[in-house]
């Protein structure tokens, strides 16, 4: 088992992909993660079905 020393390496963060994705998500209001997108779609369907 490899020990970690309090840090982790991410090539996506190194290249700025993570930051870019979060900026795009905030601007468009559409999450780019699978779970975030599923939550948004589910919330939209529930709002349509139970709209008062």
N, CA, C and O atoms as CSV, one atom per row, in Angstrom:
chain,resi,resn,atom,element,x,y,z
A,1,UNK,N,N,0.850,-1.180,0.000
A,1,UNK,CA,C,0.000,0.000,0.000
A,1,UNK,C,C,0.898,1.246,0.000
A,1,UNK,O,O,1.805,1.368,0.823
A,2,UNK,N,N,0.637,2.147,-0.914
A,2,UNK,CA,C,1.445,3.365,-1.012
A,2,UNK,C,C,0.956,4.405,-0.014
A,2,UNK,O,O,-0.245,4.588,0.188
A,3,UNK,N,N,1.908,5.072,0.594
A,3,UNK,CA,C,1.553,6.131,1.543
A,3,UNK,C,C,1.356,7.439,0.800
A,3,UNK,O,O,2.036,7.728,-0.184
A,4,UNK,N,N,0.425,8.207,1.287
A,4,UNK,CA,C,0.231,9.554,0.747
A,4,UNK,C,C,0.712,10.546,1.795
A,4,UNK,O,O,0.566,10.313,2.995
A,5,UNK,N,N,1.264,11.609,1.353
A,5,UNK,CA,C,1.854,12.581,2.261
A,5,UNK,C,C,1.052,13.871,2.342
A,5,UNK,O,O,1.628,14.957,2.404
A,6,UNK,N,N,-0.261,13.762,2.341
A,6,UNK,CA,C,-1.096,14.940,2.502
A,6,UNK,C,C,-1.380,15.699,1.217
A,6,UNK,O,O,-1.939,16.795,1.262
A,7,UNK,N,N,-1.011,15.147,0.089
A,7,UNK,CA,C,-1.327,15.809,-1.174
A,7,UNK,C,C,-1.626,14.754,-2.223
A,7,UNK,O,O,-1.221,13.599,-2.093
A,8,UNK,N,N,-2.324,15.153,-3.244
A,8,UNK,CA,C,-2.586,14.248,-4.358
A,8,UNK,C,C,-2.337,15.015,-5.651
A,8,UNK,O,O,-2.472,16.238,-5.698
A,9,UNK,N,N,-1.981,14.299,-6.672
A,9,UNK,CA,C,-1.679,14.906,-7.959
A,9,UNK,C,C,-2.844,14.703,-8.909
A,9,UNK,O,O,-3.398,13.607,-8.992
A,10,UNK,N,N,-3.213,15.738,-9.615
A,10,UNK,CA,C,-4.265,15.638,-10.614
A,10,UNK,C,C,-3.807,16.366,-11.876
A,10,UNK,O,O,-3.576,17.575,-11.867
A,11,UNK,N,N,-3.683,15.609,-12.949
A,11,UNK,CA,C,-3.255,16.250,-14.196
A,11,UNK,C,C,-4.325,17.189,-14.732
A,11,UNK,O,O,-4.008,18.152,-15.431
A,12,UNK,N,N,-5.606,16.920,-14.411
A,12,UNK,CA,C,-6.673,17.811,-14.859
A,12,UNK,C,C,-6.560,19.171,-14.178
A,12,UNK,O,O,-6.746,20.208,-14.813
A,13,UNK,N,N,-6.250,19.159,-12.867
A,13,UNK,CA,C,-6.063,20.434,-12.173
A,13,UNK,C,C,-4.826,21.153,-12.679
A,13,UNK,O,O,-4.813,22.379,-12.792
A,14,UNK,N,N,-3.783,20.387,-12.983
A,14,UNK,CA,C,-2.547,20.972,-13.494
A,14,UNK,C,C,-2.792,21.718,-14.804
A,14,UNK,O,O,-2.250,22.802,-15.019
A,15,UNK,N,N,-3.604,21.136,-15.669
A,15,UNK,CA,C,-3.885,21.749,-16.967
A,15,UNK,C,C,-5.006,22.785,-16.907
A,15,UNK,O,O,-5.253,23.484,-17.889
A,16,UNK,N,N,-5.686,22.888,-15.766
A,16,UNK,CA,C,-6.739,23.879,-15.614
A,16,UNK,C,C,-8.099,23.417,-16.098
A,16,UNK,O,O,-9.022,24.221,-16.229
A,17,UNK,N,N,-8.229,22.127,-16.362
A,17,UNK,CA,C,-9.503,21.611,-16.869
A,17,UNK,C,C,-10.583,21.696,-15.796
A,17,UNK,O,O,-11.724,22.055,-16.089
A,18,UNK,N,N,-10.231,21.371,-14.559
A,18,UNK,CA,C,-11.213,21.396,-13.469
A,18,UNK,C,C,-11.788,22.804,-13.287
A,18,UNK,O,O,-13.001,22.974,-13.164
A,19,UNK,N,N,-10.924,23.790,-13.272
A,19,UNK,CA,C,-11.382,25.172,-13.115
A,19,UNK,C,C,-12.240,25.627,-14.271
A,19,UNK,O,O,-13.242,26.314,-14.075
A,20,UNK,N,N,-11.855,25.248,-15.472
A,20,UNK,CA,C,-12.618,25.631,-16.663
A,20,UNK,C,C,-14.011,25.012,-16.633
A,20,UNK,O,O,-14.998,25.674,-16.955
A,21,UNK,N,N,-14.087,23.731,-16.243
A,21,UNK,CA,C,-15.392,23.066,-16.170
A,21,UNK,C,C,-16.288,23.740,-15.145
A,21,UNK,O,O,-17.483,23.907,-15.389
A,22,UNK,N,N,-15.736,24.128,-14.004
A,22,UNK,CA,C,-16.572,24.768,-12.983
A,22,UNK,C,C,-17.035,26.144,-13.442
A,22,UNK,O,O,-18.160,26.544,-13.142
A,23,UNK,N,N,-16.190,26.875,-14.164
A,23,UNK,CA,C,-16.604,28.185,-14.691
A,23,UNK,C,C,-17.739,28.038,-15.707
A,23,UNK,O,O,-18.701,28.806,-15.691
A,24,UNK,N,N,-17.616,27.048,-16.586
A,24,UNK,CA,C,-18.655,26.812,-17.597
A,24,UNK,C,C,-19.961,26.429,-16.914
A,24,UNK,O,O,-21.029,26.902,-17.301
A,25,UNK,N,N,-19.879,25.576,-15.903
A,25,UNK,CA,C,-21.076,25.149,-15.186
A,25,UNK,C,C,-21.778,26.325,-14.530
A,25,UNK,O,O,-23.003,26.437,-14.590
A,26,UNK,N,N,-21.005,27.201,-13.904
A,26,UNK,CA,C,-21.620,28.363,-13.240
A,26,UNK,C,C,-22.241,29.313,-14.247
A,26,UNK,O,O,-23.315,29.859,-13.994
A,27,UNK,N,N,-21.590,29.522,-15.387
A,27,UNK,CA,C,-22.125,30.443,-16.402
A,27,UNK,C,C,-23.414,29.921,-17.022
A,27,UNK,O,O,-24.382,30.665,-17.179
A,28,UNK,N,N,-23.423,28.627,-17.375
A,28,UNK,CA,C,-24.578,28.068,-18.079
A,28,UNK,C,C,-25.675,27.593,-17.139
A,28,UNK,O,O,-26.836,27.498,-17.538
A,29,UNK,N,N,-25.320,27.297,-15.901
A,29,UNK,CA,C,-26.291,26.768,-14.956
A,29,UNK,C,C,-26.543,25.279,-15.149
A,29,UNK,O,O,-27.456,24.713,-14.547
A,30,UNK,N,N,-25.732,24.651,-15.988
A,30,UNK,CA,C,-25.865,23.220,-16.251
A,30,UNK,C,C,-24.641,22.512,-15.689
A,30,UNK,O,O,-23.520,22.779,-16.121
A,31,UNK,N,N,-24.844,21.610,-14.727
A,31,UNK,CA,C,-23.703,20.894,-14.161
A,31,UNK,C,C,-23.080,19.940,-15.175
A,31,UNK,O,O,-23.786,19.353,-15.996
A,32,UNK,N,N,-21.758,19.787,-15.118
A,32,UNK,CA,C,-21.065,18.928,-16.063
A,32,UNK,C,C,-20.717,17.570,-15.472
A,32,UNK,O,O,-20.172,16.717,-16.173
A,33,UNK,N,N,-21.022,17.354,-14.188
A,33,UNK,CA,C,-20.772,16.042,-13.596
A,33,UNK,C,C,-22.005,15.174,-13.812
A,33,UNK,O,O,-23.118,15.678,-13.962
A,34,UNK,N,N,-21.791,13.877,-13.825
A,34,UNK,CA,C,-22.903,12.953,-14.059
A,34,UNK,C,C,-23.960,13.080,-12.965
A,34,UNK,O,O,-25.153,13.166,-13.255
A,35,UNK,N,N,-23.519,13.093,-11.716
A,35,UNK,CA,C,-24.489,13.167,-10.620
A,35,UNK,C,C,-25.198,14.517,-10.592
A,35,UNK,O,O,-26.395,14.580,-10.309
A,36,UNK,N,N,-24.479,15.590,-10.880
A,36,UNK,CA,C,-25.098,16.909,-10.904
A,36,UNK,C,C,-26.135,17.035,-12.006
A,36,UNK,O,O,-27.191,17.637,-11.814
A,37,UNK,N,N,-25.829,16.465,-13.150
A,37,UNK,CA,C,-26.761,16.503,-14.272
A,37,UNK,C,C,-28.009,15.675,-13.964
A,37,UNK,O,O,-29.127,16.083,-14.280
A,38,UNK,N,N,-27.808,14.503,-13.341
A,38,UNK,CA,C,-28.952,13.668,-12.967
A,38,UNK,C,C,-29.850,14.383,-11.961
A,38,UNK,O,O,-31.075,14.310,-12.060
A,39,UNK,N,N,-29.249,15.071,-10.996
A,39,UNK,CA,C,-30.031,15.820,-10.004
A,39,UNK,C,C,-30.840,16.914,-10.677
A,39,UNK,O,O,-32.016,17.106,-10.369
A,40,UNK,N,N,-30.212,17.626,-11.590
A,40,UNK,CA,C,-30.906,18.730,-12.261
A,40,UNK,C,C,-32.060,18.216,-13.123
A,40,UNK,O,O,-33.140,18.808,-13.121
A,41,UNK,N,N,-31.847,17.128,-13.855
A,41,UNK,CA,C,-32.903,16.561,-14.692
A,41,UNK,C,C,-34.052,16.063,-13.819
A,41,UNK,O,O,-35.219,16.305,-14.127
A,42,UNK,N,N,-33.723,15.372,-12.738
A,42,UNK,CA,C,-34.753,14.871,-11.829
A,42,UNK,C,C,-35.570,15.988,-11.221
A,42,UNK,O,O,-36.794,15.891,-11.136
A,43,UNK,N,N,-34.903,17.049,-10.796
A,43,UNK,CA,C,-35.594,18.203,-10.205
A,43,UNK,C,C,-36.513,18.843,-11.227
A,43,UNK,O,O,-37.629,19.241,-10.893
A,44,UNK,N,N,-36.059,18.948,-12.478
A,44,UNK,CA,C,-36.868,19.559,-13.531
A,44,UNK,C,C,-38.119,18.725,-13.804
A,44,UNK,O,O,-39.211,19.274,-13.951
A,45,UNK,N,N,-37.962,17.405,-13.871
A,45,UNK,CA,C,-39.118,16.524,-14.122
A,45,UNK,C,C,-40.117,16.636,-12.984
A,45,UNK,O,O,-41.320,16.734,-13.226
A,46,UNK,N,N,-39.643,16.623,-11.755
A,46,UNK,CA,C,-40.544,16.730,-10.595
A,46,UNK,C,C,-41.276,18.065,-10.618
A,46,UNK,O,O,-42.473,18.120,-10.337
A,47,UNK,N,N,-40.570,19.135,-10.949
A,47,UNK,CA,C,-41.209,20.451,-11.025
A,47,UNK,C,C,-42.282,20.501,-12.101
A,47,UNK,O,O,-43.319,21.137,-11.912
A,48,UNK,N,N,-42.046,19.843,-13.219
A,48,UNK,CA,C,-43.035,19.821,-14.303
A,48,UNK,C,C,-44.273,19.024,-13.883
A,48,UNK,O,O,-45.404,19.447,-14.122
A,49,UNK,N,N,-44.045,17.866,-13.253
A,49,UNK,CA,C,-45.165,16.997,-12.854
A,49,UNK,C,C,-46.022,17.600,-11.753
A,49,UNK,O,O,-47.244,17.452,-11.763
A,50,UNK,N,N,-45.395,18.274,-10.811
A,50,UNK,CA,C,-46.123,18.769,-9.644
A,50,UNK,C,C,-46.223,20.291,-9.622
A,50,UNK,O,O,-46.303,20.905,-8.559
A,51,UNK,N,N,-46.217,20.887,-10.809
A,51,UNK,CA,C,-46.298,22.339,-10.909
A,51,UNK,C,C,-47.666,22.809,-10.414
A,51,UNK,O,O,-48.704,22.270,-10.797
A,52,UNK,N,N,-47.638,23.808,-9.571
A,52,UNK,CA,C,-48.904,24.319,-9.001
A,52,UNK,C,C,-49.385,25.517,-9.769
A,52,UNK,O,O,-50.429,26.082,-9.441
